[in-house]
Amino acid sequence: MDAPVIDLLQLYPRDMNIYGDWGNVLVLRKRLALRGYDVRLHEYNPGDTFPEQVDLVVGGGGQDSGQNKIQADLLAQGGRLRELADDGLPMLAVCGLYQLFGHRFTTHTGEVITGIGLLDAETVGGPTRLIGNTVLDSDEFGTVIGYENHSGLTTLGVEVQPFGRVTKGDGNNGTDGTEGARYRNVIATYLHGSLLPKNPAVADYLIRHAAERRYGSFNDVALDIPHEAEARTDAAARPR
C-alpha cells in the first residue's frame, strides 16, 4: 500500500530564507517521514508555476531588498493564498513573509511595500533592531523558544490573535507584549533560529492539520527523539 503524500510548499526560498529558516522545512519533512508520510517538496519563486496540490505552506524571512523582489509576485498569488488560509490550510510565515502577509510594511525610509492582507496586521520600520533569544508563553503550545532579529514593528488588528505573549524578548513591537499572529491554521512569527526544531509541538500542529485536511485523519505516532526536551531547556536558558 502506497504511503500517504503531503505536498509541502516552500515560498520564495531564493529570497526569503535567512537565519536558519530552511530548517523548518527539514523538520517537517523528517517528522512526517517518521509517521509514514511521503513528502513532495515544492519550491516556489517569482515566476514559477504555483503547484496544483498544496497541503502545507512554509515561508521565511528576508531583507527589505528580498521583500521588494517578491512583492509583485506575492500580490499576484495573494488571492490564492487567502483562499487556502480561509479553507484551513496550515501555514508558517516567518519574519519578512509575516510582514507581507499583513496589510502593508512601511520601511524606515517611508517606502510602502503592500502586503496581501491575509493577516489583519501592519508593520512600520523602527529606528533600531530587536535582536536576541526570545521565549513566549502560548495557551496552545506552551513555552515557545526562538530568536528574533527585526526592525519592523508590527501591530495586530482585531481579526487575529497573537502567537504568544513575550516572557523574554521584544516580540511584535517591544511595547504590547505580543509576538506573532494567528489566523485559522496560519502561524506567523518573527522567530527564527530555526523555529520548529526547538518547538516540536508547533511542527506537529502544522503536520496534523495538513494531514487531516487532506485525508480526514492523522497518523499520530508518538516520536521518541533523544535529547529533544534537553535541547529546548538549554535554548530557553540562553541569555537574551
N, C-alpha and C positions, 0 to 999 in steps of 0.2 A: 504494500500500500504506500502510495507516494506521501511524503511529508507535506503538511500544510505550508503554504508560502505566505510570507509577509513582504509586501513591497514597501521598501523604506526609501524615502526621497530626501536627499541632502540638497538644500537650497544654496546655490551660489558658493560652492566651496572654493572657487578660484579667488574670489574677492572678499568673502566673509568667513574667515576660518583662522582666528588668531587665539593665542593664549590657551592652546590645547583643546579647542572646540571639536576637533576631529575625533578626540577620544570619546565623545558622546556616541558617535556612530559605532565605534568599536565595541563599546559596552552593550549597546542594543543588539548588535549582531551576535555577540557571544551569549548573552542571556537568552535570546531567542533560540539559538542553536542548542543550548543546554536543555531546553524544554521541547526539543524535537521539531522546531520550525526551520524551514529553509528561508533564507533572506535574499531577496532580489534588490540590490542596491542601485538606485538611480541617482546620478549627479546632474543637477540642473544648473546651467549657467546662462547668462543672457544670450538669446537667440536659439537656444536648444528647443527641441520639441518636448512639451510637457507630457509626462507619461500618462497613459490612459488609466492605469490601475495604481492607486496610491493608498496605503494604509496608515502611514506614519510619516510625518514631516519633521525634519530637524534643520535648523539654520543657526549659524554662528555670528560672531562679531567681526567688525572691520573698522578701519579708519574712515574719516569723513570722505576721503577720496574713493574708497571702496563703495560707500553708500551712493555716491554720485554715479558710479559706474553701473550699478544695478537698478537705479531708481526707475528709469523708463520701463525696463522690462518687468520689474516688480509691479508697477502700476498696471501694466497690461495684463498681468496674471492675478491682480488683486481680487477681481470678481470671483474667479475660480477658487482662490484660497478662502475667501469669506464664505462661499457656499459650502466648502468642505468643513470648515470650522463649525458652521451652523448645523451641519449634519452629524457632528460629534466626532470627526476625525481628530485624533490626538496630534498635537504639535508641540515642539520645543523651540522657542525663539530666544536666542541669547544676544544680549547687548545691542549691537547695531541693528540686527533684524527686529529685536524687541522694539526699538525706537521707530523703525519704519512700519511695523505692524500697527502703530498708533496713527493718529491723525496727521501729525507733522513733526519734524525736527528742525528747529531754528538754531543754526550754528552760532558760535560766539561772534562771528563776523556779520550776522544778520541774514545770511542766506537761508532760505526756507526749502527744505527737502520734504516734499509731500509724501505722506505715508498712505497706506491702503485702508486705514480705518477699520481694520479687523478688531482692534482693541480701542476702547474708549480711554485714550491716554495721549498726552503730548509732551514733547521734550524741548527744552531750551539748553543751549550750551552755557556751561558755567565758567567762572573765572579760574578754577583750579580743578585738578583731577582728584577723584575719590578713589583711593588705592589701598588695598590691603586684604588680608584674610577676613572673612565675613561668616557670621553664624546667624541663622534665622530660627525662629520658632514658628512652626506651621501646625495648624489644627489637624490637617490631613496627613502630613508627612513627618511630624515630629521635629527633630532637630535637622536642619538643612545646613550644609557646610559648603563654602566656595570661596572664590577670590574675585574681588571686583577691581576694575580699572577703567573708569569712565569719567568724562567731564560733563556729560549730558545730565540734566536734572529733569526727571520725569514726574509728572503729576497725573494721578489716576482720576478718571471720571466715575460717574455713578454706575455705569454698566459693567464694571469689572471689580474684582476683589484682589487684594494683594496676594502674592505667592506666600509671603510670610512677614513676620514682624522682626525687625533687626534686634538682636541681642549683642552683636559685635559688628561694627562697621557702620557705613553710612546709608546703604540702601538706595532707594529711588532718587532721593534728593538731599539727604543729610539732615532733614528737618522733621518730617512727619512720621518717621519710624517704619515706613513701609518698604518692602522690597518686592520687585517684580509685579506681575499681574496674572490673573486667572480669568479665563472666559471659556465656559463649557469644558472641553478637554484640552484646551490650549494653556500651556505654561510658558510665560515669558519672564525673563530674569536677566540681571546684569552679571550673574555668577558664572565665571569661567573656571578653569583650573584642572581638568575639565569637571563639569558639574556631576555627571552621572556616576563615574567611578566611586565618588565619595558618598553618593546618595542612591543606593540601590532601590529604595522604596519609590523614588521618583521614576527611575528607569522602569520598574515593574508596573507602575501605574500606566505609563505610556504603552508598554507592551500589552498589558491586559486589555486596554480599550481598543487597541489596534486589532487584536485577535477577536475580541467579542463583536466588534463592529463588522468584521468580515465573515466570521464563521459562526457567530452566535454563542461561542464558548471559548474558554481559555485553558490550555494545558498547564494548570497551576502546580508545577512541580517545585517543591522546596529545594533551594540550591544551597549546598554546603561549600562555601568558598572560604578557604583558610585565610585568617587574618583580616577578614573584611571589617569586623567590628573594631579590631585594634587600630586599623588604618583610619577609621572615622574618628576614634578617640584622639589619636595623635594629631590629625588635621585640625580638629576643633580646638586643641590646646595651643596651637601655634599663635605667637603674638601677632597683633594687628600689624 
